Amino acid sequence: MNYAVIETGGKQYRVSAGDTLEIERLPVEAGQSTTFDRVLFVNQEGRILVGTPTVANAAVVAEVVAHKRGEKKIIWKMKRRKGYHKLQGHRQELTVVKIKDIKV
């Protein structure tokens, strides 16, 4: 099974061709393709390539499926005995991508 480990948005993801994943928002329109060139690791039919820190000339091609927002996270701050409390919510901007190909 061919797979790669890519880095985007400060996070690392293990991806294979055909996978769909949600990543940090990319400035690419839905329906267009994008290329991830920060490939840290590639396993291609048992041939393993480990980057230092990235694998040279390796890229992962993906198609942007949609843009969406994640579920709401609640932030609650409070200081005891002071009467201070603050409620805040956050929804992360996400991009859904479908992995097309792993190029080495």
Secondary structure, DSSP 4 states (H G I P E B T S, - for coil): --EEEEEETTEEEEE-TT-EEEEE--SS-TT-EEEE--EEEEEETTEEEE-SSS-TT-EEEEEEEEEEE-PPEEEEEEETTTTEEEEEEE--EEEEEEEEEEE-
